[in-house]
Amino acid sequence: MLEQMIRMFIAELRLTRSPHTAYNYEKHLQKFKKWVEEQKIDFRTIDSKQVRHFRNYLVDKGLNPRSVNTILSALKSFYDFLVDEGVVSGNPIIMKRVRVPEKKYHPKFLTDKELKVVLEEIKKLPKHIQLAFRTMLYAGLRVSEVANLNCDDVILQNNRIFLRVREGKGQKERYAIVVDEETAKELMEFSKGRQGSLFGVSASTLKHYAYKIQKTTGVHFHTHRLRHTFATTLLSRGVPIDVVQKAMGHSNISTTRRYAETLPEALEKLTVSVGKK
C-alpha cells in the first residue's frame, strides 16, 4: 500500500510542482519505503520516536544535514497528503524536533579572476550554449529556468528585455530583466522568428558543459555560481535588497539576505559589474 500511496502523491505533486521537484520527492520517499520495509514497520502507525530513528538512519548512511532535512521535509509533505486522504489521522513529522543543524550557508559568487577565466572558456562553446550561460549570469536565472525558456518568453517592453520565467522554483511565474545590453540584444535576435524552446537543451546538458568548464579551468564552477554572482553584484552596486529579491524570484527576503552577508568580501573581490563591459 505504501508504494501505491507514494505513486498517488507524486502524481498529485506533478500537477502543482515542477517535474524536478516531483522526481526528487519520489527519490526521497523511496528511501523511506526501503527503511520501513527493513524495519517491518506499518507506515500508517509510525510515531515521532520512529521518525527520529529514520532520521538517525539517514545520518548513519553518511548524508549531510541539508540532505537529511530535505528528505524529512518531503516526508512531512507526504504525510500531509496521507492526512488529507484519510489514510492517517495525524502527521508524525514535526520538523523542529527532528531537523539536523546545518552549517550556515553563504552563496558562492565568482571572483573577478574566476569570472574572467570562466567567460573565456564559455566563448569556446556553441553559440546557443554561450548565450544560455550568459543568460544565467546577466538575468540571474536558475539552470532549469534557462532550459525551460521558450522563444516567446523573450519580451521587449519599454526598450528593456525581459524574460518570462514560467517554470521557476515552486512553479511561480515571474519576469526577469536582462541587465547586460549586449546579451539582451542577442537574446532578442536569437528568438526572433522562431518558435518552441529557446535554447533547445536540457538542464542536464548545461550542467555537463559547466562540468567540462570546471575540469578545463580548475575553477570550482557550476551553473548556480552564475546566479550567485548576479545577485551579489547587484547588491554591491547598491541595488535595494527588495529589488534583488524580485529579480532573483526569492519568495522570502531572508534568502536574499544571505547574499548581502557576502558583501564586504564581494566589494573587495568583485569589481567587474554585471551589465557593464
C-alpha positions in Angstrom: 0.0 0.0 0.0 2.9 2.4 0.7 4.1 2.2 -2.9 0.6 2.9 -4.1 0.2 6.0 -1.9 3.7 7.3 -3.0 2.6 7.0 -6.6 -0.6 8.9 -5.9 1.2 11.6 -4.0 3.8 12.0 -6.8 1.0 12.2 -9.4 -0.6 14.9 -7.4 2.7 16.7 -7.0 3.3 16.8 -10.7 0.2 18.9 -11.1 1.4 21.6 -8.7 5.2 21.5 -8.6 8.0 21.2 -11.2 9.0 17.8 -12.7 12.3 18.2 -11.0 10.7 18.6 -7.6 8.4 15.6 -8.2 11.4 13.5 -9.2 13.4 14.4 -6.1 10.5 13.8 -3.8 10.0 10.3 -5.3 13.7 9.5 -4.7 13.4 10.7 -1.1 10.3 8.7 -0.4 11.8 5.6 -1.8 14.5 5.9 0.9 11.7 6.0 3.5 10.0 3.0 1.9 13.2 1.0 2.0 13.7 1.8 5.7 10.1 0.9 6.5 10.4 -2.5 4.8 13.7 -3.2 6.5 12.3 -2.3 9.9 9.0 -4.1 9.2 7.0 -1.0 10.3 3.5 -0.1 9.2 3.8 3.4 7.7 0.3 4.2 8.9 1.1 3.9 12.6 4.6 5.4 12.6 5.2 7.7 15.6 7.6 10.5 16.4 10.1 8.2 18.0 10.3 6.1 14.8 10.7 9.3 12.8 13.8 10.1 14.9 15.1 6.5 14.1 14.6 7.2 10.4 16.5 10.5 10.7 19.3 8.7 12.5 19.3 6.0 9.8 19.9 8.7 7.2 22.7 10.3 9.2 24.3 6.9 9.7 24.2 6.5 5.9 26.6 9.5 5.6 24.1 12.0 4.3 24.8 15.6 5.1 22.5 17.6 7.3 20.9 19.5 4.4 20.1 16.3 2.6 18.6 14.7 5.7 16.4 17.8 6.3 15.3 17.8 2.7 14.2 14.2 2.9 12.4 14.8 6.1 10.6 17.8 4.6 9.5 15.6 1.7 8.2 13.0 4.1 6.3 15.7 6.0 4.6 16.7 2.8 3.8 13.1 2.0 2.1 12.6 5.4 0.2 15.9 5.0 -1.2 14.2 1.8 -2.0 11.0 3.7 -3.9 13.0 6.3 -5.9 14.7 3.5 -6.6 11.2 2.1 -7.8 9.9 5.4 -5.1 7.2 5.5 -3.6 8.5 8.8 -5.1 10.7 11.5 -2.2 13.0 12.0 1.3 13.9 10.8 4.1 12.4 12.9 6.7 14.6 11.2 7.4 17.7 13.4 10.4 19.3 11.7 11.6 21.5 14.6 12.0 18.3 16.6 13.9 16.2 14.0 15.8 18.8 12.0 19.5 18.3 11.9 21.5 21.5 12.5 23.1 22.8 9.3 26.2 24.9 8.7 25.3 28.4 7.8 25.2 28.6 4.0 26.6 31.5 2.1 26.2 31.9 -1.7 29.5 31.5 -3.6 29.9 34.1 -6.2 32.7 34.1 -8.8 35.6 36.4 -8.1 36.9 38.7 -10.8 39.7 36.2 -11.7 37.4 33.2 -11.7 34.7 35.0 -13.8 37.3 36.1 -16.4 38.6 32.6 -16.8 35.1 31.1 -17.0 33.9 33.7 -19.5 36.9 33.0 -21.7 36.1 29.3 -21.6 32.4 29.9 -22.4 33.4 31.6 -25.6 34.7 28.3 -26.9 31.2 26.7 -26.6 28.5 26.6 -29.3 26.8 29.9 -29.7 23.4 28.9 -28.2 25.2 27.4 -25.2 27.3 30.6 -24.7 24.1 32.6 -24.7 22.4 30.3 -22.2 25.3 30.7 -19.8 25.3 34.5 -20.2 21.6 34.5 -19.5 22.2 32.8 -16.2 24.9 35.4 -15.4 23.0 38.5 -16.6 19.4 37.7 -15.6 20.1 35.5 -12.5 18.1 32.5 -13.8 18.5 29.0 -12.5 19.7 26.4 -14.9 16.3 24.7 -15.1 14.7 28.1 -15.8 17.0 28.8 -18.7 16.5 25.3 -20.1 12.7 25.8 -20.0 12.6 29.2 -21.7 10.7 29.4 -25.0 11.3 31.9 -27.8 8.1 33.8 -26.9 9.4 34.3 -23.4 11.9 36.9 -24.6 9.8 40.1 -24.3 10.7 43.7 -25.3 9.0 46.3 -23.0 9.9 50.0 -22.7 13.2 49.4 -24.6 14.2 46.7 -22.0 14.4 43.0 -22.5 12.6 40.8 -20.0 12.4 37.1 -19.7 9.2 35.4 -18.7 10.1 32.6 -16.4 7.2 30.2 -16.5 8.6 27.3 -14.5 10.6 28.8 -11.7 11.0 27.3 -8.2 7.6 26.4 -6.9 6.1 26.8 -10.3 5.8 30.6 -9.8 5.8 32.7 -12.9 7.9 35.9 -12.8 9.7 38.3 -15.2 13.4 38.6 -15.1 15.3 41.6 -16.5 18.5 41.1 -18.6 21.0 43.7 -17.2 23.6 43.3 -19.9 22.8 45.2 -23.1 24.8 43.0 -25.5 23.2 39.8 -24.1 19.7 41.4 -24.2 20.1 42.3 -27.9 21.5 38.9 -28.7 18.5 37.2 -27.0 16.1 39.3 -28.9 17.8 38.5 -32.2 18.2 34.8 -31.4 14.5 34.4 -30.5 13.1 36.4 -33.5 11.1 34.4 -35.9 11.5 31.2 -34.0 9.1 29.0 -32.0 9.4 26.5 -29.3 12.3 26.0 -26.9 14.7 29.0 -26.9 18.0 27.1 -26.5 16.8 23.6 -27.3 18.9 22.0 -24.5 18.1 20.4 -21.1 19.3 21.5 -17.7 21.5 18.3 -17.5 23.2 19.3 -20.8 24.1 22.7 -19.5 25.4 21.2 -16.3 27.5 18.9 -18.3 29.1 21.9 -20.1 29.6 23.5 -16.7 31.4 20.4 -15.5 33.7 20.5 -18.6 34.5 24.1 -17.8 35.4 23.2 -14.3 37.7 20.4 -15.5 39.4 22.6 -18.1 39.9 25.7 -16.0 40.3 24.3 -12.5 37.7 26.8 -11.2 35.1 25.2 -8.9 32.4 26.1 -11.3 28.8 25.1 -11.5 25.8 26.8 -13.1 24.4 28.2 -9.9 27.5 30.3 -9.3 26.5 32.5 -12.2 23.2 33.2 -10.4 25.1 33.9 -7.1 27.4 36.3 -9.0 24.4 38.1 -10.5 22.8 38.7 -7.1 26.0 39.7 -5.2 27.0 42.1 -8.0 23.6 43.9 -7.9 23.9 44.3 -4.2 27.4 45.6 -4.4 26.2 48.2 -6.9 23.7 49.5 -4.3 20.5 47.9 -5.7 18.0 47.7 -2.8 17.7 44.2 -1.4 13.9 44.0 -2.1 14.6 44.7 -5.7 17.2 42.0 -5.8 14.7 39.7 -4.1 12.3 40.2 -7.0 15.0 39.8 -9.6 16.0 36.5 -8.1 12.5 35.3 -7.6 13.0 34.6 -3.9 9.7 34.2 -2.0 11.4 35.0 1.3 13.7 38.0 1.6 15.8 36.1 4.2 17.2 34.1 1.3 18.3 37.3 -0.4 19.9 38.5 2.8 22.4 35.6 2.5 23.9 37.4 -0.5 24.1 40.7 1.4 26.1 38.9 4.1 28.8 38.3 1.4 29.0 42.0 0.5 32.2 43.0 2.5 34.1 40.3 0.7 32.3 41.0 -2.6 33.2 44.7 -2.6 36.9 43.7 -2.2 37.0 40.9 -4.8 34.2 41.7 -7.3 35.0 44.8 -9.3 33.5 43.7 -12.7 29.9 45.0 -12.7 27.3 42.8 -14.3 25.7 44.8 -17.2 28.9 46.8 -17.9 31.8 45.9 -20.2 
